[in-house]
Amino acid sequence: MRSGEPFDSGDENRSKTDATTRRGALGLAGAVGLAGCTALDVATGDEPAEFAAGTATVADATLSETGYELNDVSDQTVSREFEVAGSTREVQVTNTIAEYDKAVELFGENYQAAVFAALATPQVEVLGQSFNPIEDLSPDERAALIADRYEGVSNLERGSQYTTGVLGSDAEVVVYAADGEIEGTGVSVELEFHVGAPVEAGGDFVVPLAAYPAAFGDGENVRSMMNGIEHEPADE
């Protein structure tokens, strides 16, 4: 085990029931929804400024090849008020998260412990200027989004890095090692995270994220999952 401080995933009140991959969405997805906005970015007005993401999912053919299955596609809406020129303006951002999982055999038991997620978050455009809601998050901070799927994650260490195709762009992916527990089981494992950089897709940014027990060695399938992401724009 590596030495280090516990890694704060930002969700201290998560459910303990069937929690390996069956929890509600990524714990910090809503928190990043307005990360790129400041009061100066928001125009004044009476109605809330609303921004909704489309949906990023993985092609069925890729799922068949990699063994992952769709767990859930969910929306998370976060609202925030800003003071602009003496007036208050509300901004609402809706993110979409597609989550996948796969059974992993460890110590003679099967656990739904390999997870993959595609987070779509809208570009926030106010007064003709675009703001990437997650551009200020470092790879370490993006790792928190997927680390939230396990318990007691600690000793996060940045390892290798590679580039792979996501939605027609070259995405930089950082690989991390960490210690943690498969949620709801008490089983301690070494984990491997694959944390992709956001890529632009229409009016959205899409972030691919994955994690699995290191002994499972699912890196090639994770890369295939990233390559197989498709994007459907939000309804106008």
TIFIDO-313416 format. One record per residue (C-alpha): residue number from 1; x, y, z; residue in three letters. Coordinates in Angstrom, 1 decimal, padded with zeros to 4 digits. Layout:
N
- NUM;X;Y;Z;ALA
...
//
This chain:
236
- 1;000.0;000.0;000.0;MET
- 2;001.2;003.5;-000.8;ARG
- 3;001.5;006.2;001.8;SER
- 4;-000.5;009.3;001.6;GLY
- 5;-003.6;011.2;002.8;GLU
- 6;-007.2;010.1;002.2;PRO
- 7;-008.6;011.3;-001.1;PHE
- 8;-011.7;013.4;-000.6;ASP
- 9;-014.3;012.4;-003.2;SER
- 10;-016.7;015.1;-001.9;GLY
- 11;-019.6;012.8;-000.9;ASP
- 12;-019.7;011.9;002.8;GLU
- 13;-023.4;010.9;002.8;ASN
- 14;-023.5;008.3;000.1;ARG
- 15;-025.8;005.3;000.2;SER
- 16;-024.4;002.0;001.5;LYS
- 17;-026.9;-000.2;-000.4;THR
- 18;-025.9;-002.0;-003.6;ASP
- 19;-023.4;000.8;-003.9;ALA
- 20;-020.7;-000.6;-006.1;THR
- 21;-022.1;001.0;-009.2;THR
- 22;-025.8;001.4;-008.5;ARG
- 23;-025.5;004.7;-006.8;ARG
- 24;-027.1;007.9;-008.1;GLY
- 25;-024.8;009.5;-010.7;ALA
- 26;-021.4;011.0;-010.2;LEU
- 27;-021.3;012.8;-006.9;GLY
- 28;-019.6;015.9;-008.1;LEU
- 29;-021.1;016.3;-011.5;ALA
- 30;-023.5;019.0;-010.3;GLY
- 31;-020.7;020.8;-008.6;ALA
- 32;-018.8;021.4;-011.8;VAL
- 33;-021.8;022.7;-013.6;GLY
- 34;-021.1;026.3;-012.9;LEU
- 35;-017.4;026.1;-012.2;ALA
- 36;-016.6;028.4;-015.2;GLY
- 37;-019.1;031.1;-014.4;CYS
- 38;-018.6;034.2;-012.4;THR
- 39;-021.0;037.1;-011.7;ALA
- 40;-019.4;039.1;-014.6;LEU
- 41;-020.3;036.3;-017.1;ASP
- 42;-024.1;036.5;-016.5;VAL
- 43;-026.3;039.0;-018.2;ALA
- 44;-029.1;040.6;-016.3;THR
- 45;-032.7;039.5;-016.9;GLY
- 46;-035.9;038.4;-015.2;ASP
- 47;-035.9;034.7;-016.2;GLU
- 48;-033.2;032.1;-015.3;PRO
- 49;-030.5;031.6;-017.9;ALA
- 50;-030.7;027.9;-018.7;GLU
- 51;-028.1;025.7;-020.2;PHE
- 52;-028.7;021.9;-020.9;ALA
- 53;-026.3;019.3;-022.1;ALA
- 54;-027.0;016.7;-024.7;GLY
- 55;-026.3;013.0;-024.1;THR
- 56;-022.9;011.2;-024.4;ALA
- 57;-023.3;007.4;-024.6;THR
- 58;-021.3;004.4;-025.8;VAL
- 59;-022.2;002.6;-029.0;ALA
- 60;-023.9;-000.8;-028.6;ASP
- 61;-021.2;-002.5;-030.6;ALA
- 62;-018.5;-001.2;-028.3;THR
- 63;-020.5;-002.5;-025.3;LEU
- 64;-020.7;-005.9;-026.8;SER
- 65;-016.9;-006.0;-027.4;GLU
- 66;-015.9;-004.7;-023.9;THR
- 67;-018.5;-006.4;-021.7;GLY
- 68;-019.8;-003.2;-020.1;TYR
- 69;-023.5;-002.7;-019.6;GLU
- 70;-025.5;000.5;-019.3;LEU
- 71;-026.4;001.2;-015.7;ASN
- 72;-028.2;004.5;-015.9;ASP
- 73;-028.5;007.8;-017.9;VAL
- 74;-029.4;010.6;-015.6;SER
- 75;-029.6;014.4;-015.5;ASP
- 76;-028.4;016.7;-012.8;GLN
- 77;-029.5;020.3;-012.6;THR
- 78;-027.6;022.8;-010.5;VAL
- 79;-028.8;026.4;-010.0;SER
- 80;-026.9;029.4;-008.8;ARG
- 81;-027.6;033.1;-008.4;GLU
- 82;-025.2;035.9;-009.3;PHE
- 83;-025.3;039.6;-008.5;GLU
- 84;-024.8;041.6;-011.7;VAL
- 85;-024.9;045.4;-011.7;ALA
- 86;-027.1;045.4;-008.6;GLY
- 87;-029.5;042.8;-009.9;SER
- 88;-029.8;039.1;-009.2;THR
- 89;-029.7;036.6;-012.0;ARG
- 90;-030.2;032.8;-011.8;GLU
- 91;-028.3;030.4;-013.9;VAL
- 92;-029.4;026.8;-014.3;GLN
- 93;-027.1;024.1;-015.8;VAL
- 94;-028.2;020.6;-016.6;THR
- 95;-025.5;017.9;-017.0;ASN
- 96;-026.1;014.4;-018.3;THR
- 97;-024.3;011.4;-017.0;ILE
- 98;-024.3;007.9;-018.7;ALA
- 99;-022.9;005.2;-016.4;GLU
- 100;-021.8;001.7;-017.3;TYR
- 101;-020.4;-001.1;-015.2;ASP
- 102;-019.0;-004.6;-015.5;LYS
- 103;-018.6;-007.6;-013.2;ALA
- 104;-015.1;-008.2;-011.8;VAL
- 105;-014.0;-011.5;-010.2;GLU
- 106;-011.9;-010.9;-007.1;LEU
- 107;-011.0;-013.4;-004.4;PHE
- 108;-013.5;-015.9;-005.9;GLY
- 109;-016.4;-013.4;-005.8;GLU
- 110;-018.0;-011.3;-008.5;ASN
- 111;-018.4;-007.5;-007.9;TYR
- 112;-019.8;-004.8;-010.2;GLN
- 113;-016.6;-002.9;-009.6;ALA
- 114;-015.5;-001.8;-013.1;ALA
- 115;-017.2;001.5;-013.9;VAL
- 116;-017.2;003.9;-016.9;PHE
- 117;-019.0;007.2;-017.2;ALA
- 118;-019.4;009.8;-019.9;ALA
- 119;-020.3;013.2;-018.5;LEU
- 120;-021.8;015.8;-020.8;ALA
- 121;-021.9;019.4;-019.6;THR
- 122;-023.1;022.4;-021.6;PRO
- 123;-020.9;025.2;-022.7;GLN
- 124;-022.2;028.2;-020.8;VAL
- 125;-022.6;031.1;-023.2;GLU
- 126;-023.6;034.6;-021.9;VAL
- 127;-023.3;037.8;-023.9;LEU
- 128;-021.8;035.9;-026.8;GLY
- 129;-018.9;034.5;-024.8;GLN
- 130;-018.5;030.7;-024.1;SER
- 131;-017.3;029.4;-020.8;PHE
- 132;-016.2;025.8;-020.3;ASN
- 133;-017.8;024.8;-017.0;PRO
- 134;-015.0;022.3;-016.2;ILE
- 135;-011.9;023.8;-017.9;GLU
- 136;-010.6;025.0;-014.5;ASP
- 137;-010.7;021.5;-013.0;LEU
- 138;-007.3;019.8;-012.9;SER
- 139;-007.0;016.0;-013.8;PRO
- 140;-006.8;015.4;-010.0;ASP
- 141;-010.1;017.2;-009.5;GLU
- 142;-011.7;015.3;-012.3;ARG
- 143;-010.5;012.1;-010.8;ALA
- 144;-012.7;012.9;-007.8;ALA
- 145;-015.8;012.4;-010.0;LEU
- 146;-015.0;008.7;-010.5;ILE
- 147;-013.3;008.2;-007.1;ALA
- 148;-016.7;008.9;-005.6;ASP
- 149;-017.8;005.4;-006.8;ARG
- 150;-015.7;003.7;-004.1;TYR
- 151;-015.2;004.0;-000.4;GLU
- 152;-012.2;005.3;001.5;GLY
- 153;-010.2;006.3;-001.6;VAL
- 154;-006.7;007.3;-000.6;SER
- 155;-003.1;007.5;-001.7;ASN
- 156;-004.0;008.9;-005.2;LEU
- 157;-000.9;008.8;-007.4;GLU
- 158;-000.6;010.1;-010.9;ARG
- 159;001.0;007.6;-013.2;GLY
- 160;001.1;007.4;-017.0;SER
- 161;-000.7;009.4;-019.7;GLN
- 162;-001.9;008.6;-023.2;TYR
- 163;-003.9;010.1;-026.0;THR
- 164;-007.0;008.5;-027.6;THR
- 165;-009.8;009.4;-029.9;GLY
- 166;-013.0;010.8;-028.3;VAL
- 167;-015.7;012.2;-030.6;LEU
- 168;-013.3;013.0;-033.3;GLY
- 169;-010.8;014.8;-031.0;SER
- 170;-007.6;013.6;-029.4;ASP
- 171;-008.3;013.4;-025.6;ALA
- 172;-005.5;013.4;-023.1;GLU
- 173;-006.1;010.7;-020.5;VAL
- 174;-004.3;010.5;-017.2;VAL
- 175;-004.0;007.2;-015.4;VAL
- 176;-004.0;007.2;-011.6;TYR
- 177;-003.4;004.5;-008.9;ALA
- 178;-005.2;004.6;-005.6;ALA
- 179;-006.3;002.5;-002.7;ASP
- 180;-010.0;002.0;-001.8;GLY
- 181;-012.8;-000.3;-001.0;GLU
- 182;-015.5;-001.7;-003.2;ILE
- 183;-018.5;000.1;-001.8;GLU
- 184;-020.8;-001.8;000.5;GLY
- 185;-018.5;-004.8;000.7;THR
- 186;-015.6;-003.9;002.9;GLY
- 187;-013.3;-005.4;000.3;VAL
- 188;-010.0;-003.4;000.0;SER
- 189;-008.4;-003.2;-003.4;VAL
- 190;-005.9;-001.2;-005.4;GLU
- 191;-007.7;000.9;-008.0;LEU
- 192;-006.8;002.3;-011.4;GLU
- 193;-008.5;005.4;-012.7;PHE
- 194;-008.5;006.7;-016.3;HIS
- 195;-009.4;010.4;-016.3;VAL
- 196;-010.0;012.0;-019.7;GLY
- 197;-009.8;015.7;-020.6;ALA
- 198;-013.0;017.4;-021.7;PRO
- 199;-013.5;017.4;-025.5;VAL
- 200;-015.9;019.6;-027.4;GLU
- 201;-019.0;018.1;-028.9;ALA
- 202;-021.4;020.6;-030.5;GLY
- 203;-022.6;022.8;-027.7;GLY
- 204;-021.3;020.5;-025.0;ASP
- 205;-018.1;019.3;-023.4;PHE
- 206;-017.8;015.6;-022.8;VAL
- 207;-015.6;014.0;-020.1;VAL
- 208;-014.8;010.3;-020.1;PRO
- 209;-014.0;008.7;-016.8;LEU
- 210;-013.3;005.1;-015.8;ALA
- 211;-012.1;003.0;-012.8;ALA
- 212;-011.6;-000.6;-011.9;TYR
- 213;-009.5;-002.8;-009.5;PRO
- 214;-006.0;-002.7;-010.7;ALA
- 215;-005.7;-006.5;-010.7;ALA
- 216;-008.4;-006.6;-013.3;PHE
- 217;-006.3;-004.8;-015.9;GLY
- 218;-009.1;-003.4;-018.0;ASP
- 219;-007.2;-000.5;-019.7;GLY
- 220;-007.7;-001.7;-023.3;GLU
- 221;-011.4;-002.0;-022.8;ASN
- 222;-011.5;001.5;-021.2;VAL
- 223;-009.8;002.9;-024.3;ARG
- 224;-012.3;001.2;-026.5;SER
- 225;-015.1;002.6;-024.5;MET
- 226;-013.8;006.1;-024.9;MET
- 227;-013.4;005.5;-028.6;ASN
- 228;-017.0;004.4;-028.8;GLY
- 229;-018.6;007.4;-027.3;ILE
- 230;-021.4;009.0;-029.3;GLU
- 231;-023.0;012.4;-028.7;HIS
- 232;-026.6;013.4;-029.2;GLU
- 233;-027.3;017.2;-028.9;PRO
- 234;-029.9;018.5;-026.5;ALA
- 235;-033.3;019.3;-027.9;ASP
- 236;-033.6;023.0;-028.9;GLU
//
